Amino acid sequence: MPNSPREKKTKLIFDVAIKLFIDKGYAATTMDDVAKTAGISKGLSYFYFKNKEDLYMAVTKKAFDELKGVFRDIYKQKGRSGLEMLTDLASAYITFTQNNSMYNDAILNFMGIMQLYTQEQNKHKIHPLILESEHFRKLLDIHHDCGKLGIQMVSQGIKDGSIRPELQPEVTFYTVWSMIIGYERLTGPVAYEEKEIKIHLDNWKPGFIKLLQDMLKGTIQAQKPQVIQASLF
């Protein structure tokens, strides 16, 4: 809990910004909106956050911190196999995206920024105020924290025999993470009632989890065609 007046004011601005980002969207929200809703002067809001981009990066860091908490809570559970932890993580991650859509959007937006940031020829496409944000620099240091915990879960699964021994932990976890992100992105199309394909949200999630487990356990095997020997005469 914030104790000092500065901490309380920072939290107030932060909480108001999150609500506005949810209600109006990031693009439509201004620092004027944040200041008026918080009941403070615009100048004071700039004292705590340099600009809207800096504020959004602060929100994004909070989103990663919250997601890391989901990972940490699952990883610290005792007596769980690596496969059980990853299964729990998949369900918990999906719940996180459903209950924290704004945080999830901020995380996905940051991933898009990083795609540009790591390509020198595209770095100029990032808003310069984002690059100047101290919270963006902090994100560069912590955005792989969730991945590190996920990799440890895979490594634990390989060690305890619940996950295929030939899998490489880093590649495996980031593949799993990409699948979970894809699941969340496709919930809208799957939920659309006018689609022609026969898939529904109520049977997709358990099917998704089972397929994920089968992939990690190695129970999915290609069926070799049977060779039929027959005489030509």
C-alpha positions in Angstrom: 0.0 0.0 0.0 1.3 3.5 -0.8 2.3 5.5 2.3 3.8 8.8 1.2 1.8 11.6 -0.5 3.9 11.1 -3.6 3.1 7.3 -3.7 -0.6 8.0 -3.1 -0.7 10.6 -5.9 1.2 8.3 -8.3 -1.3 5.4 -7.6 -4.2 7.8 -8.1 -3.0 8.8 -11.5 -2.1 5.3 -12.4 -5.5 3.9 -11.4 -7.3 6.6 -13.2 -5.3 6.1 -16.3 -6.0 2.4 -16.3 -9.8 3.1 -16.1 -9.6 5.6 -18.9 -7.6 3.2 -21.1 -10.3 0.6 -20.5 -13.2 2.9 -21.1 -11.9 5.1 -23.9 -8.9 3.2 -25.3 -5.3 4.3 -25.2 -5.5 6.4 -28.4 -8.5 8.5 -27.3 -7.2 9.1 -23.8 -5.2 12.3 -23.1 -3.2 13.5 -20.2 -5.9 16.2 -19.8 -8.5 13.4 -19.3 -6.3 11.8 -16.7 -5.7 15.0 -14.8 -9.4 16.0 -14.8 -10.6 12.6 -13.7 -8.0 12.4 -11.0 -8.9 15.9 -9.8 -5.4 17.3 -10.2 -3.8 19.9 -12.4 -2.4 18.9 -15.8 1.0 20.2 -14.7 1.0 18.0 -11.6 0.2 14.9 -13.7 3.3 15.7 -15.8 5.3 15.9 -12.6 4.6 12.2 -12.0 4.6 11.0 -15.6 6.4 12.8 -18.4 3.8 12.1 -21.0 1.0 9.7 -22.0 3.6 7.3 -23.5 5.5 7.2 -20.3 2.3 6.6 -18.4 1.4 3.7 -20.7 4.8 2.1 -20.3 4.3 2.3 -16.5 1.0 0.5 -17.0 2.7 -2.0 -19.2 5.3 -2.7 -16.6 2.5 -3.2 -14.1 0.9 -5.7 -16.5 4.1 -7.7 -16.7 4.5 -7.7 -12.9 0.9 -9.0 -12.5 1.5 -11.7 -15.1 4.8 -12.7 -13.4 2.8 -13.2 -10.3 0.6 -15.7 -12.1 3.7 -17.6 -13.2 5.4 -17.4 -9.8 2.3 -18.7 -7.9 2.2 -21.8 -10.1 5.9 -22.4 -10.1 6.2 -22.2 -6.2 3.6 -24.9 -5.7 5.2 -28.0 -4.2 4.8 -31.5 -5.4 3.7 -30.6 -9.0 5.3 -32.1 -12.1 6.6 -29.8 -14.8 3.7 -30.9 -17.1 1.1 -30.2 -14.3 2.6 -26.7 -13.8 2.4 -25.9 -17.5 -1.1 -27.2 -17.7 -2.1 -25.0 -14.8 -0.2 -22.1 -16.3 -2.1 -22.4 -19.6 -5.5 -22.3 -17.8 -4.3 -19.5 -15.5 -2.9 -17.4 -18.4 -6.2 -17.7 -20.3 -8.1 -16.6 -17.2 -5.6 -13.7 -16.8 -6.3 -12.5 -20.3 -10.0 -12.7 -19.9 -10.1 -10.9 -16.5 -7.4 -8.3 -17.4 -8.0 -7.4 -21.0 -6.3 -4.0 -20.8 -3.2 -5.5 -19.2 -3.1 -8.2 -21.9 -3.4 -5.6 -24.6 -0.5 -3.7 -23.1 1.6 -6.8 -23.0 0.8 -7.7 -26.6 1.5 -4.0 -27.6 4.9 -4.2 -26.0 5.7 -7.4 -27.8 4.9 -5.5 -31.0 7.2 -2.7 -30.0 10.0 -5.2 -29.2 9.6 -6.7 -32.7 10.5 -3.2 -34.1 13.1 -2.5 -31.4 15.1 -5.6 -32.3 15.2 -4.7 -36.0 17.5 -1.7 -36.5 15.8 -0.8 -39.8 12.4 -0.5 -38.1 13.4 1.1 -34.8 12.5 4.5 -36.0 8.9 3.4 -36.2 8.6 3.4 -32.4 7.3 6.7 -30.9 10.4 8.5 -29.6 8.7 9.3 -26.3 8.3 5.6 -25.7 12.1 5.1 -26.2 12.7 7.9 -23.7 10.5 6.5 -21.0 12.3 5.2 -17.9 9.5 2.6 -17.7 10.3 1.3 -21.2 13.9 0.8 -20.1 12.8 -1.1 -17.1 10.6 -3.3 -19.3 13.7 -4.1 -21.4 15.2 -5.7 -18.2 12.1 -7.5 -16.9 10.0 -8.6 -19.8 11.7 -12.0 -20.0 11.0 -12.8 -16.3 7.9 -14.7 -17.1 9.8 -16.7 -19.8 12.5 -17.6 -17.3 9.9 -19.2 -15.0 8.2 -21.0 -17.8 11.5 -22.4 -19.0 12.2 -23.7 -15.5 8.8 -25.4 -15.6 9.7 -27.2 -18.8 13.1 -28.1 -17.4 11.4 -29.5 -14.3 9.1 -31.6 -16.5 12.0 -33.0 -18.4 13.8 -33.8 -15.2 10.8 -35.5 -13.6 9.9 -37.4 -16.8 6.5 -35.8 -17.4 7.8 -34.0 -20.5 9.6 -35.5 -23.4 13.4 -35.6 -22.7 14.4 -34.5 -26.2 12.7 -31.1 -26.0 14.8 -28.0 -25.6 13.4 -26.0 -22.7 13.7 -22.5 -24.2 12.2 -23.3 -27.6 9.5 -25.4 -25.9 8.3 -22.8 -23.5 8.2 -19.9 -26.0 6.3 -22.2 -28.4 3.8 -23.0 -25.7 3.5 -19.2 -24.9 2.9 -18.4 -28.5 0.2 -21.0 -28.6 -1.5 -19.5 -25.6 -1.4 -16.0 -27.1 -2.8 -17.4 -30.3 -5.7 -19.1 -28.3 -6.6 -15.8 -26.8 -6.5 -13.9 -30.1 -8.8 -16.5 -31.7 -11.5 -16.6 -29.1 -13.4 -13.9 -30.9 -13.5 -15.7 -34.3 -14.3 -19.0 -32.6 -17.1 -17.4 -30.6 -18.7 -15.9 -33.7 -21.9 -17.8 -34.2 -22.2 -17.3 -38.0 -19.0 -19.2 -38.8 -19.3 -22.4 -40.8 -16.7 -24.5 -39.0 -17.9 -26.7 -36.1 -15.9 -25.4 -33.1 -17.2 -23.7 -29.9 -15.5 -22.1 -27.0 -17.0 -24.7 -24.5 -15.2 -27.6 -26.2 -12.2 -25.7 -27.6 -10.4 -24.9 -24.3 -10.3 -28.5 -23.0 -9.3 -29.7 -26.5 -6.5 -27.0 -26.6 -5.2 -28.1 -23.1 -5.3 -31.8 -24.0 -3.4 -31.2 -27.3 -0.8 -29.1 -25.4 -0.3 -31.9 -22.9 -0.1 -34.6 -25.6 2.6 -32.5 -27.4 4.6 -32.1 -24.3 4.3 -35.8 -23.2 5.1 -37.1 -26.7 1.9 -39.1 -27.1 1.3 -37.6 -30.5 3.0 -39.8 -33.0 2.9 -39.9 -36.8 1.2 -42.9 -38.2 3.4 -44.6 -40.7 1.6 -45.9 -43.7 1.5 -49.7 -43.9 3.5 -51.2 -46.6 1.4 -53.7 -48.5 3.3 -56.3 -50.5 1.3 -57.7 -53.4 2.2 -59.8 -56.4 1.9 -58.2 -59.7 0.7 -61.6 -61.1 
